Amino acid sequence: MQSEAWAPFGEGRGGLFENPVLSQIATAHGKTTAQIMLRWNLQRGVVVIPKSVHRERMEQNLDVFDFSLTDEEMAQIATLDTKTSSFFSHADPAMVQWFAKMVVSMTARRRRRAGSTRSRTIEPGSIVRAYRSFR
């Protein structure tokens, strides 16, 4: 199974782009804090799919393969992990259930738009069970 960084920048929440640790490392490498975050994930074997509508940022997001973070820098960045989600509590059963229902709804909508005739029904409970098994 391959891990993916969904929203690797956390949508800019929590001041990540201004974080002093990330800023210091970025300056040392002549990179942006966003590039440091992407590189950190890549060096950990995590697939990153950053979103941007700005050409300059898209180019920057691809420009992360000409440097490596040191073991010390990797460890410094790892200490920034708060073990909480910027989006919702993964420990809250009500939120997990809400998320599962949203996924089911979005999947059904996509299938309708695509004209799919698949009759398979996805139950929110199956998504919740799958989600919990990967935690």
Residue, then its C-alpha position, 0 to 999 in steps of 0.5 A: m500500500q502506498s501512502e499519499a499526502w492528501a493536502p500536503f500543505g494542510e491548505g496553509r493552516g496553522g502557519l506552516f508557510e511561516n513556520p520558523v523551522l521550515s523557513q530556516i531549512a528552506t533558506a539553507h537550501g535556497k527553496t520555499t517552505a512548500q518545497i521543503m514540505l514536499r521534499w520531506n514527504l518524498q524522502r519518507g516515501v510518501v506520494v505528494i499531489p500538491k494543488s495549485v492553480h498558479r503556474e509559478r507554484m506548479e513549477q516550484n512544486l516540481d523543483v524538489f528533486d535537486f536537493s535532499l534534506t539531511d537526517e537532522e532536518m528530517a528529524q526537525i520537521a518530524t517534531l512539528d507533527t502535532k498528531t492532529s488533523s487540520f481538517f477533522s478529528h479522525a478519532d471522532p466516530a461521528m466525523v468518520q461517519w460523516f466523511a464516509k457518507m460524503v465519499v459515498s455521495m460523491t462516488a454516486r454523483r460521479r457515477r451518475r455523471a459518467g453514465s455508469t450502469r454499475s449497480r454496486t452500492i457502497e455502504p458508508g459502514s464499509i468505508v468506515r471499517a476500511y478507514r479504521s483498518f488503515r489507521 
